[in-house]
Amino acid sequence: MTEPTSYLRRTADAYDALALPYAALARDDLEAPSLDRTFLQAFADQVRAAGGGPVAELGCGPGPVTAHLHGLGLDAFGIDLSPVMIGLAREAYPDLRFEIGSMDALELADGEAAGIVSWYSVIHVPPRELPPYFDEFRRVLAPGGLLLLAFFESEGEPVTVFDHRVTEAWRWPVDELARLAAGAGFTEVGRMLREPREGERYRRGHLLMRAAAG
């Protein structure tokens, strides 16, 4: 992997610097009925139907999605590169578990997690560096565990870099992201694309994947 620490450090520093204004942004996709919230509910239903267990939100930021998953009855905890974000999450949700860590080297045992949520976090990984992340997700998921990805969809274009408000990020074709996950042993359960709402620039993509059974 080429210079693995450079983009990770850049991402962590950028989110540290903008943590307070970022945390203050409205989370409309969670606070009101929406397709985004419906897909999180579907993920939670699938995890419970498979027997439940720990669910890691990777790139949790200030914690609202982790808290939402907890409210859906999941044993959810959050991991993020940014120490400042983790501090805000612990302050906002003191009863939940939040840890500093990187998605590409999780301090979790093989097969420990029943589910993983990456809610607009893999978008910051340079495309050539992304495949090993899916290998790591597969490692920590139990056989049959669920992976939920949320991302900005490229709307017919190839993988495209864009001016994310915090730091460098990429928009992905949904088929290409599904192909990369399949290469690590995931099978697609379902997908959802939605058009931008007022104030949003890009189409949103969601993929629900299941880890191979063995």
C-alpha positions in Angstrom: 0.0 0.0 0.0 1.5 3.4 -1.0 2.1 5.8 1.8 -0.8 4.5 4.0 -0.4 7.0 6.7 -0.5 10.2 4.6 -4.1 10.3 3.6 -5.2 8.8 7.0 -3.4 11.6 8.8 -4.7 14.2 6.4 -8.3 13.0 7.0 -7.9 12.8 10.8 -6.4 16.3 10.9 -9.1 17.8 8.7 -12.0 16.3 10.8 -10.2 17.4 14.0 -10.1 21.0 12.7 -13.7 21.1 11.7 -15.2 18.8 14.4 -17.4 21.4 16.1 -19.1 22.9 13.0 -19.4 19.4 11.5 -21.1 18.1 14.7 -23.6 21.0 14.6 -24.8 20.1 11.1 -28.4 18.9 11.0 -28.9 15.1 10.6 -32.1 15.3 8.7 -31.7 11.8 7.3 -32.1 10.5 10.9 -34.4 13.0 12.5 -37.3 12.6 10.1 -38.7 9.8 8.0 -36.4 9.3 5.0 -35.1 6.7 2.6 -31.7 6.9 4.5 -33.4 6.1 7.8 -35.4 3.3 6.2 -32.2 1.6 4.9 -30.7 1.8 8.4 -33.8 0.1 9.7 -33.5 -2.6 7.1 -29.9 -3.2 8.2 -30.9 -3.4 11.8 -33.7 -5.9 11.0 -31.2 -8.1 9.0 -28.7 -8.1 11.9 -31.3 -9.0 14.4 -32.8 -11.7 12.1 -29.3 -13.3 11.9 -29.0 -13.5 15.7 -27.6 -10.1 16.6 -24.3 -9.2 18.1 -21.9 -6.2 18.2 -22.2 -3.7 15.3 -19.3 -1.3 14.5 -19.9 2.0 12.9 -16.6 2.9 11.2 -15.9 6.6 10.7 -18.6 7.4 13.3 -17.7 11.1 13.7 -19.7 12.7 16.5 -21.8 9.6 16.9 -25.4 10.3 15.7 -25.6 7.2 13.5 -24.1 5.0 16.2 -26.7 6.3 18.6 -29.5 5.8 16.0 -28.4 2.2 15.6 -28.4 1.7 19.3 -32.0 3.1 19.3 -32.9 0.5 16.8 -31.9 -2.2 19.3 -28.4 -3.0 18.2 -25.3 -3.4 20.3 -23.6 -0.5 18.4 -20.3 1.2 19.0 -18.3 3.7 17.0 -14.7 4.0 15.7 -13.1 7.1 14.2 -9.7 8.4 13.2 -10.3 11.8 14.7 -9.7 12.1 18.4 -11.7 15.3 18.6 -14.7 13.6 17.0 -14.5 10.7 19.4 -14.4 13.2 22.3 -17.5 14.9 21.0 -19.2 11.5 20.6 -18.4 10.4 24.1 -19.7 13.7 25.5 -22.9 13.5 23.5 -23.6 9.8 24.1 -21.8 8.9 27.4 -23.6 5.5 27.7 -22.2 4.3 24.3 -18.7 3.0 23.4 -16.5 5.1 21.1 -12.9 4.4 20.2 -10.1 6.0 18.2 -9.1 3.7 15.4 -8.6 3.2 11.6 -10.9 1.2 9.4 -8.0 -0.5 7.7 -6.5 -1.9 10.9 -9.3 -2.6 13.4 -8.5 -3.7 16.9 -11.3 -6.3 16.7 -11.0 -10.1 16.7 -11.7 -12.2 13.7 -15.4 -12.7 13.3 -16.2 -10.4 16.3 -18.8 -8.2 14.7 -22.3 -9.1 13.5 -22.5 -5.9 11.4 -20.5 -3.0 10.1 -21.8 0.4 9.0 -19.6 2.7 6.9 -21.8 5.8 6.7 -20.0 8.1 4.2 -16.5 7.1 5.5 -15.0 4.9 2.7 -15.5 8.0 0.5 -12.2 9.4 1.9 -10.1 6.4 1.0 -8.2 6.8 -2.3 -9.7 4.3 -4.8 -6.5 2.3 -5.3 -6.2 1.8 -1.5 -9.8 0.7 -0.9 -9.7 -3.1 -1.6 -7.8 -4.0 1.6 -10.4 -2.2 3.6 -13.0 -4.7 2.4 -10.7 -7.5 3.3 -10.5 -6.0 6.8 -14.2 -5.7 7.1 -14.6 -9.3 6.0 -12.0 -10.4 8.7 -13.9 -8.8 11.6 -17.4 -9.8 10.5 -18.8 -13.1 11.6 -19.8 -15.5 8.8 -23.1 -14.1 7.4 -22.5 -10.7 9.0 -23.9 -7.6 7.4 -22.0 -4.6 5.8 -23.9 -1.4 5.1 -22.1 1.3 2.9 -23.4 4.8 2.3 -21.6 6.9 -0.2 -21.9 9.6 -2.9 -22.8 8.0 -6.2 -21.0 9.0 -9.4 -24.2 9.3 -11.5 -22.9 7.5 -14.6 -19.3 8.8 -14.3 -16.3 6.7 -13.3 -14.8 7.1 -9.8 -14.6 10.9 -9.4 -12.8 13.0 -6.8 -14.9 16.0 -5.5 -14.6 18.9 -3.2 -16.0 17.5 0.0 -16.5 20.2 2.7 -14.0 18.6 5.0 -11.3 16.8 2.9 -10.6 15.0 -0.3 -13.3 12.4 -1.2 -14.5 10.3 -4.1 -17.9 9.5 -5.7 -18.3 5.9 -6.7 -20.4 4.0 -9.3 -22.6 1.7 -7.3 -21.7 -1.3 -9.5 -18.0 -0.7 -9.0 -18.2 -0.5 -5.3 -20.3 -3.6 -5.2 -17.7 -5.4 -7.3 -14.9 -4.5 -4.9 -16.9 -5.8 -2.0 -17.7 -9.0 -3.8 -14.0 -9.5 -4.4 -13.5 -9.6 -0.6 -16.2 -12.2 -0.1 -19.4 -10.2 0.2 -22.7 -10.9 -1.6 -25.1 -8.1 -2.3 -28.4 -8.1 -0.4 -29.8 -4.9 -1.7 -29.1 -1.4 -2.9 -30.8 2.0 -2.8 -30.1 5.1 -4.8 -31.8 8.4 -4.1 -31.7 11.7 -5.8 -30.2 14.8 -4.1 -32.6 16.7 -1.8 -32.7 20.4 -1.5 -29.2 21.7 -0.5 -27.5 18.4 -1.6 -25.3 18.2 -4.7 -25.0 14.5 -5.5 -27.0 11.3 -5.7 -26.6 9.1 -2.6 -25.9 5.4 -2.8 -26.4 2.6 -0.3 -25.3 -1.0 -0.4 -26.2 -3.8 1.9 -23.8 -6.7 1.7 -23.5 -10.1 3.5 -20.2 -11.7 4.3 -19.7 -15.2 3.0 -20.9 -17.9 5.3 -17.5 -19.6 5.6 
